[in-house]
Structures are given as C-alpha cells and as structure tokens.
Amino acid sequence: MAASTKKEDNVAASASDEQLLLNLRERLAKRGTRGISSISKKFKIADDNRSGSLDVNEFKKAMHDFRIGMNEKQCNSVFGMFDRDGSGEISYDEFLRMIRGEMNNTRKTIAKKCF
C-alpha cells in the first residue's frame, strides 16, 4: 500500500513541461498561505552558496525539500523554464513569478489603479 502512495506522489515520467509546472504550482498552492510564506525560507535554505539565486543543483534540492516528486530530468526541464535569461541561475523573483503565473484580469485592474 505504501508503494502505491509513493508512486502517486511522483510526477509521471511522460509529463510535459507545462504539466510539470502546473503540478508544481498545484502542490505549492495546496499548502495555502503558509506554503507561500515558507517558499522564501526554503528558497534561502536551498541557496547553499548564499548567492541570492539557485543554480540547477540547488533547485533540485529545493524541489526535493518541497516534496514535488520530480525526477532529475524533470527538474532540469522545469529549471530551464524558470531560467528565462539563460544565466544558469534563478532568482527568488523569477521563481515566484513562474509560480504565481500570469496575472488574471482582477489583479491587472488593481495593479493599473495603483500605478
């Protein structure tokens, strides 16, 4: 029984990049507001060299700590989606931007009113 639970926790090996990102967003969202606030703390913990950003190995460590259930190839793929500038590192802002996704119309309207 425990083996089937573990299998369910892992992302399917055939998942597309978009499915991987959606899975990551959903798993982090399930943690609620506490989960979002803990992302910053875990991001800093995974940043072994204290550079303020994560390289691919630090990112893999963070995904493991978040218990996302991705294999190494999937982590590399998702890291590439987060690292839009191709620097080999992702900042906390890049990470959070990808997790939050595009702003919906309500958020856009509020942002426009503020600025």
C-alpha positions as CSV (number, residue, x, y, z in Angstrom):
1,M,0.0,0.0,0.0
2,A,2.8,2.4,0.9
3,A,4.4,1.8,-2.5
4,S,1.3,2.9,-4.4
5,T,1.1,6.1,-2.3
6,K,4.8,6.9,-3.2
7,K,4.0,6.3,-6.9
8,E,1.1,8.7,-6.7
9,D,3.4,11.4,-5.2
10,N,5.7,11.2,-8.2
11,V,5.0,13.1,-11.4
12,A,4.5,10.9,-14.4
13,A,7.8,10.5,-16.4
14,S,5.9,11.4,-19.6
15,A,4.6,14.7,-18.2
16,S,5.0,17.7,-20.5
17,D,6.8,20.9,-19.3
18,E,3.5,22.6,-18.8
19,Q,2.2,19.7,-16.8
20,L,5.3,19.8,-14.6
21,L,4.9,23.5,-14.0
22,L,1.1,23.0,-13.3
23,N,1.9,20.2,-10.8
24,L,4.5,22.4,-9.0
25,R,2.0,25.3,-8.8
26,E,-0.8,23.0,-7.5
27,R,1.4,21.3,-4.9
28,L,2.6,24.6,-3.6
29,A,-0.9,26.1,-3.6
30,K,-2.2,23.1,-1.5
31,R,0.0,24.4,1.3
32,G,-2.2,27.6,1.4
33,T,-0.8,30.9,2.5
34,R,1.5,29.2,4.9
35,G,3.0,27.3,1.9
36,I,3.7,30.6,0.0
37,S,5.3,32.2,3.0
38,S,7.5,29.1,3.6
39,I,8.7,29.2,0.0
40,S,11.0,32.2,0.8
41,K,12.5,30.4,3.7
42,K,13.1,27.1,1.8
43,F,14.5,29.1,-1.1
44,K,17.1,30.6,1.2
45,I,17.9,27.3,2.7
46,A,18.4,25.7,-0.7
47,D,20.8,28.6,-1.7
48,D,23.9,26.8,-0.4
49,N,26.4,29.4,-1.7
50,R,24.3,32.4,-0.5
51,S,24.3,34.0,-3.9
52,G,20.6,35.0,-3.7
53,S,19.7,32.7,-6.5
54,L,19.6,28.9,-7.2
55,D,21.7,27.0,-9.6
56,V,20.3,23.8,-11.0
57,N,21.6,21.6,-8.2
58,E,20.2,24.0,-5.5
59,F,16.9,24.0,-7.4
60,K,16.8,20.2,-7.4
61,K,17.4,20.3,-3.6
62,A,14.6,22.8,-3.2
63,M,12.2,20.6,-5.3
64,H,13.1,17.6,-3.1
65,D,12.5,19.7,0.0
66,F,9.2,20.8,-1.3
67,R,8.4,17.1,-2.0
68,I,7.3,17.9,-5.6
69,G,8.1,14.4,-6.8
70,M,10.0,15.2,-10.0
71,N,12.9,13.1,-11.2
72,E,16.2,14.7,-12.3
73,K,15.3,15.1,-15.9
74,Q,12.0,16.8,-14.9
75,C,13.8,19.1,-12.5
76,N,16.3,20.1,-15.3
77,S,13.4,20.8,-17.6
78,V,11.5,23.0,-15.1
79,F,14.7,24.8,-14.1
80,G,15.1,25.8,-17.8
81,M,11.5,27.2,-17.8
82,F,12.3,29.3,-14.7
83,D,15.7,30.4,-16.0
84,R,14.3,32.6,-18.8
85,D,17.5,34.6,-19.2
86,G,19.7,31.5,-19.5
87,S,22.0,32.7,-16.8
88,G,22.1,29.2,-15.2
89,E,20.5,30.6,-12.0
90,I,17.1,31.6,-11.0
91,S,16.4,34.4,-8.5
92,Y,13.6,34.3,-6.0
93,D,11.7,36.8,-8.1
94,E,12.0,34.6,-11.2
95,F,10.9,31.6,-9.1
96,L,7.9,33.4,-7.6
97,R,6.8,34.9,-10.9
98,M,6.6,31.5,-12.5
99,I,4.8,30.0,-9.5
100,R,2.2,32.8,-9.5
101,G,1.7,32.7,-13.3
102,E,0.2,35.4,-15.4
103,M,-2.0,38.0,-13.6
104,N,-5.7,37.5,-14.0
105,N,-7.9,40.4,-15.1
106,T,-8.8,41.3,-11.5
107,R,-5.1,41.6,-10.5
108,K,-4.3,43.6,-13.6
109,T,-7.1,46.0,-12.9
110,I,-5.9,46.5,-9.3
111,A,-2.3,47.0,-10.5
112,K,-3.3,49.6,-13.1
113,K,-5.3,51.5,-10.4
114,C,-2.2,51.6,-8.1
115,F,0.1,52.9,-10.8
